[in-house]
Amino acid sequence: MESLGKEFDLDGNRVNQGISVYGNKGSTDQHAYIQQLREGVHNFFVTFIEQGVTCGDYLFGMLQGTRSALYANNRESITVTVQEVTPRSVGTLIALYERAVGIYASLVNINAYHQPGVEAGKKAAGEVLALQKRVLAVLNEARYSEPVEPLTLEEVADLCHAAEDIEMIYKIIAHMAANDRALIAEGNCGSPRSIKVFLGECNLDELYA
């Protein structure tokens, strides 16, 4: 899904392209979406993967029964049979779908191997970690002040020069409190405005590394 989810094609046209892929095993997963596949919007196809050597009778019955139920309602499907589940056969299936993604991308004129959405998530994660370091630095400095006073969420945000990120600072402090790196002196995480916080016991050198 990550390779085909693209806002623009190779010519710069906005296409908002993408395909959703879901996996299903046996009857426990039937309730999640088989009902929709059989009787909902007809905009998909199903690939069944069966094992040729050994297969539990119940799972075998579910596979064949689901195929039949979809076919009876004119729903498309493909069945791939592997003679034995081995590292080689599983690797072959992975390679098959990797090629399918590349071919589909060429058909709809997108670059399957450029993933700015994934990079955006990684960049945002880095920004959160950088903000966490600033929060730790503020709390560390506060514990050496005279008199030592716990800080409110707003005070932490102001000292971090990140008032616009106060929600993220709240989540960082709640995470730190859950891991004993911050101590909630007053209030509770269910009521952010009530919180006053100290720095907990933690190795700042490791956290800043």
Backbone as JSON, one array per atom type, in Angstrom:
{
  "sequence": "MESLGKEFDLDGNRVNQGISVYGNKGSTDQHAYIQQLREGVHNFFVTFIEQGVTCGDYLFGMLQGTRSALYANNRESITVTVQEVTPRSVGTLIALYERAVGIYASLVNINAYHQPGVEAGKKAAGEVLALQKRVLAVLNEARYSEPVEPLTLEEVADLCHAAEDIEMIYKIIAHMAANDRALIAEGNCGSPRSIKVFLGECNLDELYA",
  "N": [[0.83, -1.2, 0.0], [2.02, 1.19, 0.72], [3.7, 1.8, -1.38], [2.08, 2.42, -3.54], [0.41, 4.44, -2.78], [-0.03, 7.49, -3.73], [0.01, 11.02, -4.22], [0.57, 12.48, -6.53], [1.14, 11.82, -10.05], [3.74, 10.66, -12.34], [3.9, 12.73, -14.11], [3.23, 14.93, -12.7], [0.55, 15.34, -12.26], [-2.33, 15.57, -10.18], [-3.45, 12.72, -8.72], [-4.14, 11.11, -6.57], [-3.7, 8.32, -5.97], [-4.02, 4.84, -5.09], [-4.05, 1.62, -3.45], [-5.74, -0.52, -1.27], [-4.76, -3.12, 0.88], [-5.66, -6.09, 2.44], [-5.33, -8.71, 4.82], [-6.49, -12.06, 5.5], [-7.35, -14.79, 7.57], [-8.88, -17.72, 7.92], [-11.97, -18.37, 9.82], [-12.11, -16.59, 11.94], [-11.36, -14.1, 11.05], [-13.3, -13.51, 9.26], [-15.46, -11.9, 10.02], [-14.48, -9.35, 9.94], [-14.37, -8.24, 7.33], [-15.42, -9.83, 5.22], [-18.19, -9.88, 4.83], [-18.61, -7.31, 3.76], [-17.11, -7.54, 1.4], [-18.54, -9.43, -0.04], [-21.12, -8.36, -0.35], [-20.99, -5.62, -0.4], [-19.51, -2.6, -1.72], [-18.42, -3.08, -5.03], [-15.44, -3.14, -5.74], [-12.93, -4.44, -5.87], [-10.59, -7.21, -5.8], [-9.99, -10.61, -4.84], [-7.35, -12.57, -3.54], [-6.74, -15.89, -3.05], [-4.72, -18.02, -1.11], [-3.59, -21.18, -1.04], [-2.48, -24.23, 0.51], [-0.79, -27.02, -0.77], [-0.02, -29.48, 0.34], [-0.48, -30.09, 3.21], [-3.28, -29.21, 5.15], [-5.46, -27.88, 7.51], [-8.66, -29.33, 7.89], [-10.82, -27.67, 8.54], [-9.96, -25.04, 8.0], [-9.46, -25.42, 5.3], [-12.06, -25.9, 4.4], [-13.19, -23.38, 4.97], [-11.74, -21.72, 3.24], [-12.43, -22.71, 0.65], [-15.19, -22.45, 0.82], [-15.52, -19.68, 1.16], [-14.49, -18.74, -1.25], [-16.42, -19.82, -2.99], [-18.72, -18.5, -2.1], [-18.15, -15.83, -2.72], [-17.85, -16.03, -5.5], [-20.42, -16.77, -6.22], [-21.7, -14.38, -6.03], [-20.69, -12.89, -8.05], [-18.09, -11.89, -7.55], [-14.7, -11.16, -8.1], [-11.82, -13.29, -7.93], [-8.57, -14.67, -7.24], [-6.74, -17.67, -7.11], [-3.92, -18.9, -5.55], [-1.82, -21.59, -5.45], [0.42, -23.18, -3.36], [2.74, -25.77, -3.17], [4.04, -26.48, -0.87], [4.64, -24.93, 2.25], [7.37, -23.12, 2.54], [10.51, -21.42, 3.23], [11.4, -20.67, 0.69], [9.06, -20.77, -0.94], [7.42, -18.88, 0.32], [9.03, -16.62, 0.02], [8.94, -16.46, -2.76], [6.26, -15.75, -3.17], [6.27, -13.21, -1.99], [8.04, -11.9, -3.72], [6.53, -12.05, -6.05], [4.37, -10.31, -5.51], [5.77, -7.97, -5.12], [6.65, -7.49, -7.73], [4.18, -7.21, -8.93], [3.28, -4.83, -7.79], [5.13, -3.0, -8.88], [4.54, -3.23, -11.63], [1.84, -2.45, -11.71], [2.13, 0.19, -10.87], [3.51, 1.3, -13.04], [1.5, 1.14, -14.95], [-0.4, 3.0, -14.07], [1.1, 5.22, -14.06], [2.8, 6.14, -11.92], [5.37, 6.59, -9.42], [6.44, 3.94, -7.77], [8.42, 3.65, -5.95], [9.12, 5.87, -4.63], [8.56, 7.45, -1.67], [7.28, 9.76, -0.15], [5.41, 10.15, 1.9], [6.07, 8.29, 3.87], [8.6, 9.22, 4.56], [7.87, 11.68, 5.59], [6.61, 10.95, 7.96], [8.79, 9.88, 9.38], [10.39, 12.15, 9.61], [8.71, 13.75, 11.18], [8.68, 12.21, 13.5], [11.32, 12.53, 14.33], [11.25, 15.23, 14.98], [9.55, 15.18, 17.19], [11.13, 13.75, 19.02], [13.22, 15.55, 19.29], [11.86, 17.65, 20.52], [11.2, 16.37, 22.89], [13.72, 16.18, 24.09], [14.17, 18.86, 24.63], [12.15, 19.33, 26.5], [13.05, 17.65, 28.57], [15.45, 18.95, 29.17], [14.49, 21.39, 30.17], [13.04, 20.53, 32.45], [15.13, 19.37, 33.86], [16.75, 21.6, 34.4], [14.99, 22.99, 36.0], [14.91, 21.55, 38.38], [17.12, 22.31, 39.73], [16.71, 24.84, 40.48], [15.98, 27.58, 42.74], [13.35, 28.56, 44.81], [12.78, 24.97, 44.59], [10.34, 24.11, 42.41], [7.51, 22.39, 41.08], [6.61, 22.29, 37.6], [4.02, 23.72, 35.6], [2.11, 22.54, 32.75], [1.84, 24.58, 30.87], [3.96, 26.24, 31.63], [6.18, 24.64, 31.1], [5.92, 24.44, 28.31], [6.27, 27.15, 27.58], [8.91, 27.63, 28.47], [10.22, 25.93, 26.8], [9.95, 27.3, 24.52], [7.84, 26.68, 22.84], [5.03, 27.05, 22.64], [3.02, 26.54, 20.84], [3.13, 23.84, 20.56], [1.94, 22.58, 22.7], [0.13, 20.49, 23.12], [1.54, 18.23, 22.17], [3.67, 18.33, 23.96], [2.32, 17.77, 26.32], [1.63, 15.08, 25.76], [4.18, 13.98, 25.62], [5.09, 14.36, 28.26], [3.2, 12.81, 29.64], [3.88, 10.31, 28.62], [6.51, 10.12, 29.59], [5.97, 10.13, 32.34], [4.61, 7.72, 32.6], [6.71, 6.04, 32.24], [8.3, 6.48, 34.39], [10.09, 8.6, 34.15], [9.34, 11.13, 34.53], [7.78, 12.93, 37.16], [4.59, 13.3, 38.33], [3.65, 15.85, 40.2], [1.39, 17.2, 41.01], [-2.11, 16.98, 40.25], [-3.39, 15.07, 37.4], [-2.88, 12.98, 34.51], [-5.2, 12.77, 33.11], [-6.38, 15.2, 33.24], [-5.09, 17.65, 31.8], [-4.56, 20.44, 32.35], [-4.29, 20.49, 35.06], [-1.87, 19.49, 35.74], [1.28, 19.4, 37.39], [4.73, 19.12, 37.2], [7.72, 17.25, 37.94], [11.14, 16.42, 37.13], [11.88, 13.01, 36.7], [13.75, 10.1, 37.86], [16.33, 9.6, 35.76], [18.75, 8.79, 33.22], [20.27, 11.34, 31.88], [22.35, 11.63, 30.05], [22.17, 9.33, 28.45], [19.66, 9.73, 27.33], [20.07, 12.0, 25.82], [21.83, 11.17, 23.94]],
  "CA": [[0.0, 0.0, 0.0], [2.82, 2.41, 0.81], [4.32, 2.1, -2.66], [1.1, 2.89, -4.52], [-0.33, 5.59, -2.27], [0.64, 8.68, -4.24], [-0.83, 12.17, -4.54], [0.84, 12.93, -7.9], [1.76, 10.84, -10.93], [5.07, 11.04, -12.8], [3.79, 13.97, -14.88], [2.85, 16.01, -11.8], [-0.9, 15.46, -12.15], [-2.88, 15.08, -8.92], [-4.23, 11.51, -9.01], [-4.54, 10.46, -5.32], [-3.75, 6.91, -6.33], [-3.7, 3.92, -4.01], [-4.79, 0.36, -3.31], [-5.72, -1.04, 0.09], [-4.54, -4.57, 0.91], [-5.99, -6.65, 3.75], [-5.14, -10.14, 4.92], [-7.55, -12.78, 6.2], [-7.04, -16.19, 7.81], [-9.9, -18.5, 8.62], [-13.28, -17.8, 10.16], [-12.02, -15.5, 12.92], [-11.22, -12.84, 10.33], [-14.43, -13.32, 8.35], [-16.36, -10.83, 10.46], [-13.88, -8.04, 9.72], [-14.71, -7.6, 6.06], [-15.98, -10.69, 4.18], [-19.55, -9.42, 4.55], [-18.54, -6.18, 2.83], [-16.62, -7.98, 0.11], [-19.55, -10.17, -0.8], [-22.36, -7.64, -0.62], [-20.78, -4.18, -0.4], [-19.04, -1.97, -2.95], [-17.7, -4.04, -5.86], [-14.27, -2.42, -6.26], [-11.8, -5.19, -5.35], [-10.52, -8.63, -6.11], [-9.46, -11.4, -3.73], [-6.39, -13.62, -3.84], [-6.69, -16.98, -2.07], [-3.48, -18.78, -1.13], [-3.83, -22.47, -0.4], [-1.33, -25.11, 0.62], [-1.12, -28.25, -1.48], [0.38, -30.7, 1.02], [-1.28, -30.29, 4.41], [-4.12, -28.06, 5.49], [-6.54, -28.3, 8.38], [-9.93, -29.47, 7.18], [-11.71, -26.54, 8.78], [-9.45, -23.92, 7.21], [-9.69, -25.76, 3.9], [-13.47, -25.65, 4.13], [-13.43, -21.94, 4.97], [-11.17, -21.16, 2.01], [-13.26, -23.06, -0.51], [-16.52, -21.89, 1.01], [-15.47, -18.24, 0.9], [-14.36, -18.6, -2.71], [-17.71, -20.12, -3.62], [-19.68, -17.44, -1.75], [-17.82, -14.64, -3.51], [-18.13, -16.34, -6.91], [-21.87, -16.78, -6.41], [-22.16, -12.99, -6.12], [-19.91, -12.27, -9.13], [-16.9, -11.22, -7.04], [-13.51, -11.75, -8.69], [-10.78, -13.77, -7.03], [-7.47, -15.46, -7.79], [-6.24, -18.66, -6.15], [-2.52, -19.29, -5.73], [-1.56, -22.82, -4.71], [1.83, -23.53, -3.14], [2.77, -27.18, -2.81], [4.53, -26.61, 0.5], [5.04, -23.64, 2.81], [8.8, -23.12, 2.85], [11.08, -20.09, 3.02], [11.47, -20.38, -0.75], [7.74, -20.48, -1.5], [6.97, -17.59, 0.87], [9.82, -15.6, -0.67], [8.43, -16.34, -4.12], [5.02, -14.96, -3.1], [6.63, -11.81, -1.74], [8.6, -11.37, -4.96], [5.41, -11.91, -6.99], [3.61, -9.09, -5.23], [6.64, -6.83, -5.39], [6.59, -7.24, -9.18], [2.83, -6.72, -9.25], [3.23, -3.41, -7.41], [5.88, -2.24, -9.87], [3.81, -3.22, -12.9], [0.65, -1.6, -11.56], [2.58, 1.58, -10.81], [3.79, 1.75, -14.4], [0.24, 1.27, -15.67], [-1.1, 4.22, -13.66], [2.05, 6.32, -14.23], [3.31, 6.67, -10.66], [6.64, 6.04, -8.96], [6.15, 3.1, -6.61], [9.58, 3.54, -5.07], [9.3, 7.17, -3.98], [7.57, 7.38, -0.6], [7.39, 10.96, 0.7], [4.57, 10.03, 3.08], [6.84, 7.57, 4.89], [9.65, 10.13, 5.01], [7.25, 12.73, 6.41], [6.41, 10.37, 9.28], [10.09, 9.77, 10.04], [10.81, 13.51, 9.96], [7.89, 14.19, 12.31], [9.15, 11.48, 14.68], [12.55, 13.2, 14.75], [10.88, 16.5, 15.62], [9.01, 14.85, 18.51], [12.25, 13.4, 19.89], [13.94, 16.8, 19.59], [11.05, 18.37, 21.5], [11.34, 15.66, 24.17], [15.0, 16.58, 24.68], [14.0, 20.21, 25.18], [11.35, 19.17, 27.72], [13.94, 17.1, 29.59], [16.39, 19.99, 29.58], [13.75, 22.35, 30.99], [12.76, 19.9, 33.74], [16.41, 19.19, 34.55], [17.15, 22.91, 34.9], [14.05, 23.41, 37.05], [15.15, 20.87, 39.67], [18.25, 22.96, 40.4], [16.34, 26.23, 40.78], [15.62, 27.87, 44.14], [13.03, 27.24, 45.39], [12.41, 23.94, 43.62], [8.89, 24.06, 42.23], [7.08, 21.68, 39.88], [6.18, 23.17, 36.51], [2.77, 23.4, 34.9], [2.27, 22.23, 31.34], [2.05, 25.86, 30.17], [5.31, 26.73, 31.94], [7.12, 23.82, 30.33], [5.82, 24.85, 26.9], [6.87, 28.48, 27.43], [10.36, 27.51, 28.63], [10.71, 25.24, 25.59], [9.64, 28.18, 23.38], [7.02, 25.84, 21.96], [3.65, 27.13, 23.11], [2.13, 25.95, 19.83], [3.24, 22.38, 20.64], [1.61, 22.2, 24.07], [-0.5, 19.17, 23.14], [2.6, 17.24, 22.06], [4.41, 18.36, 25.22], [1.5, 17.0, 27.26], [1.77, 13.65, 25.46], [5.54, 13.6, 26.0], [5.15, 14.28, 29.73], [2.41, 11.63, 30.04], [4.71, 9.15, 28.28], [7.62, 10.1, 30.55], [5.43, 9.76, 33.65], [4.3, 6.29, 32.56], [7.98, 5.31, 32.27], [9.03, 6.93, 35.58], [11.1, 9.62, 33.85], [8.78, 12.38, 35.03], [6.92, 12.71, 38.32], [3.46, 14.22, 38.4], [3.56, 16.31, 41.59], [0.0, 17.58, 41.25], [-3.01, 16.71, 39.14], [-3.27, 13.78, 36.74], [-2.79, 13.09, 33.05], [-6.54, 12.87, 32.55], [-6.76, 16.61, 33.28], [-3.8, 18.27, 31.51], [-4.34, 21.76, 32.96], [-4.02, 20.33, 36.49], [-0.57, 18.85, 35.94], [2.54, 20.03, 37.73], [5.62, 18.0, 36.96], [9.14, 17.25, 38.23], [11.91, 15.42, 36.4], [12.07, 11.78, 37.44], [15.09, 9.53, 37.85], [16.69, 9.1, 34.44], [20.11, 9.09, 32.79], [20.13, 12.34, 30.82], [23.35, 11.4, 29.01], [21.63, 8.34, 27.53], [18.52, 10.29, 26.61], [20.54, 13.01, 24.88], [22.77, 10.57, 22.99]],
  "C": [[0.86, 1.25, 0.0], [3.41, 2.78, -0.54], [3.35, 2.74, -3.64], [0.29, 4.08, -4.04], [0.37, 6.88, -2.64], [-0.37, 9.78, -4.55], [-0.68, 12.59, -5.99], [1.41, 11.79, -8.73], [3.1, 11.38, -11.43], [5.06, 12.33, -13.61], [3.38, 15.16, -14.01], [1.36, 16.22, -11.67], [-1.37, 14.9, -10.81], [-3.8, 13.9, -9.22], [-4.75, 10.83, -7.75], [-4.75, 8.97, -5.52], [-3.45, 6.04, -5.12], [-4.56, 2.68, -4.04], [-4.66, -0.09, -1.86], [-5.64, -2.56, 0.05], [-4.81, -5.07, 2.32], [-5.79, -8.16, 3.71], [-6.23, -10.79, 5.76], [-7.13, -14.23, 6.37], [-8.18, -16.83, 8.58], [-11.12, -17.71, 9.04], [-13.18, -16.64, 11.14], [-11.91, -14.14, 12.25], [-12.39, -12.56, 9.4], [-15.25, -12.11, 8.72], [-15.8, -9.45, 10.14], [-14.31, -7.42, 8.41], [-15.27, -8.52, 4.98], [-17.4, -10.29, 3.82], [-19.53, -8.26, 3.55], [-18.08, -6.63, 1.45], [-17.71, -8.66, -0.71], [-20.73, -9.3, -1.2], [-22.21, -6.12, -0.63], [-20.32, -3.66, -1.75], [-18.15, -2.93, -3.72], [-16.51, -3.33, -6.51], [-12.98, -3.11, -5.82], [-11.67, -6.51, -6.07], [-9.79, -9.32, -4.96], [-8.45, -12.4, -4.26], [-6.43, -14.65, -2.71], [-5.36, -17.7, -2.22], [-3.71, -20.07, -0.35], [-2.57, -23.31, -0.42], [-1.69, -26.46, 0.03], [-0.84, -29.52, -0.71], [-0.49, -30.98, 2.24], [-2.07, -29.02, 4.7], [-5.23, -28.57, 6.39], [-7.86, -28.31, 7.64], [-10.82, -28.25, 7.35], [-11.26, -25.33, 7.97], [-9.65, -24.16, 5.72], [-11.14, -25.48, 3.52], [-13.8, -24.17, 4.08], [-12.91, -21.3, 3.69], [-12.09, -21.43, 0.83], [-14.66, -22.48, -0.39], [-16.57, -20.4, 0.72], [-15.33, -17.97, -0.58], [-15.71, -18.78, -3.39], [-18.72, -19.01, -3.34], [-19.41, -16.17, -2.54], [-18.16, -14.85, -4.98], [-19.62, -16.28, -7.19], [-22.44, -15.37, -6.54], [-21.32, -12.18, -7.1], [-18.75, -11.42, -8.62], [-15.65, -11.94, -7.55], [-12.54, -12.23, -7.61], [-9.73, -14.52, -7.83], [-7.08, -16.46, -6.71], [-4.82, -19.04, -6.51], [-2.28, -20.51, -4.86], [-0.05, -23.04, -4.59], [1.86, -24.97, -2.63], [3.23, -27.39, -1.37], [4.94, -25.22, 0.98], [6.48, -23.74, 3.29], [9.32, -21.69, 2.72], [11.12, -19.7, 1.55], [10.11, -20.0, -1.31], [7.18, -19.17, -0.97], [7.73, -16.45, 0.21], [9.35, -15.38, -2.09], [7.15, -15.53, -4.15], [5.32, -13.48, -2.87], [7.17, -11.17, -3.02], [7.51, -11.15, -6.0], [4.68, -10.6, -6.77], [4.47, -7.84, -5.35], [6.61, -6.47, -6.87], [5.23, -6.69, -9.56], [2.69, -5.24, -8.92], [3.95, -2.56, -8.45], [5.16, -2.13, -11.2], [2.58, -2.33, -12.81], [1.04, -0.13, -11.55], [2.88, 2.12, -12.2], [2.52, 1.95, -15.21], [-0.5, 2.56, -15.32], [-0.15, 5.42, -13.59], [2.44, 6.98, -12.91], [4.63, 5.99, -10.32], [6.4, 5.26, -7.68], [7.27, 3.14, -5.57], [9.97, 4.88, -4.43], [8.2, 7.3, -2.94], [7.69, 8.59, 0.33], [6.53, 10.9, 1.95], [5.29, 9.32, 4.21], [7.93, 8.48, 5.45], [9.09, 11.22, 5.91], [7.02, 12.22, 7.84], [7.71, 10.27, 10.06], [10.59, 11.15, 10.48], [10.04, 14.02, 11.17], [8.32, 13.5, 13.6], [10.43, 12.12, 15.23], [12.26, 14.51, 15.47], [10.31, 16.27, 17.01], [10.14, 14.53, 19.48], [13.08, 14.63, 20.25], [13.19, 17.62, 20.63], [11.16, 17.71, 22.87], [12.65, 16.04, 24.85], [14.9, 17.97, 25.29], [13.18, 20.17, 26.47], [12.23, 18.65, 28.86], [14.92, 18.15, 30.1], [15.72, 21.01, 30.49], [13.49, 21.78, 32.38], [14.04, 19.71, 34.55], [16.89, 20.52, 35.15], [16.28, 23.34, 36.07], [14.35, 22.75, 38.39], [16.36, 21.44, 40.41], [17.95, 24.42, 40.74], [15.99, 26.37, 42.26], [14.47, 28.86, 44.17], [12.64, 26.25, 44.29], [10.89, 23.84, 43.57], [8.56, 23.22, 41.0], [6.53, 22.67, 38.86], [4.84, 22.74, 35.96], [3.09, 23.09, 33.44], [2.57, 23.51, 30.54], [3.46, 26.4, 30.41], [6.36, 25.94, 31.18], [7.12, 24.25, 28.87], [6.48, 26.21, 26.67], [8.39, 28.4, 27.51], [11.0, 26.77, 27.46], [10.57, 26.11, 24.35], [8.82, 27.42, 22.34], [5.58, 25.85, 22.43], [2.68, 26.48, 22.14], [2.15, 24.42, 19.87], [2.81, 21.86, 22.0], [0.93, 20.84, 24.13], [0.55, 18.07, 23.06], [3.43, 17.18, 23.34], [3.64, 17.6, 26.3], [1.67, 15.5, 27.03], [3.16, 13.15, 25.84], [5.64, 13.42, 27.51], [4.36, 13.07, 30.23], [3.2, 10.36, 29.76], [5.86, 9.01, 29.28], [7.14, 9.66, 31.93], [5.13, 8.26, 33.71], [5.56, 5.44, 32.64], [8.9, 5.8, 33.39], [10.17, 7.9, 35.28], [10.61, 11.02, 34.2], [7.85, 12.04, 36.18], [5.83, 13.76, 38.32], [3.27, 14.62, 39.86], [2.14, 16.67, 41.97], [-0.81, 17.22, 40.02], [-2.82, 15.31, 38.57], [-3.34, 13.98, 35.24], [-4.16, 13.15, 32.39], [-7.06, 14.3, 32.52], [-5.49, 17.44, 33.07], [-3.55, 19.59, 32.22], [-4.01, 21.66, 34.45], [-2.6, 19.86, 36.78], [0.5, 19.84, 36.4], [3.57, 18.91, 37.81], [7.06, 18.3, 37.4], [9.83, 16.3, 37.24], [12.08, 14.2, 37.28], [13.52, 11.33, 37.41], [15.38, 8.98, 36.46], [18.11, 9.53, 34.12], [20.03, 10.05, 31.61], [21.15, 12.13, 29.71], [22.86, 10.4, 27.99], [20.5, 8.92, 26.7], [18.96, 11.31, 25.57], [21.44, 12.43, 23.8], [22.14, 10.46, 21.61]]
}
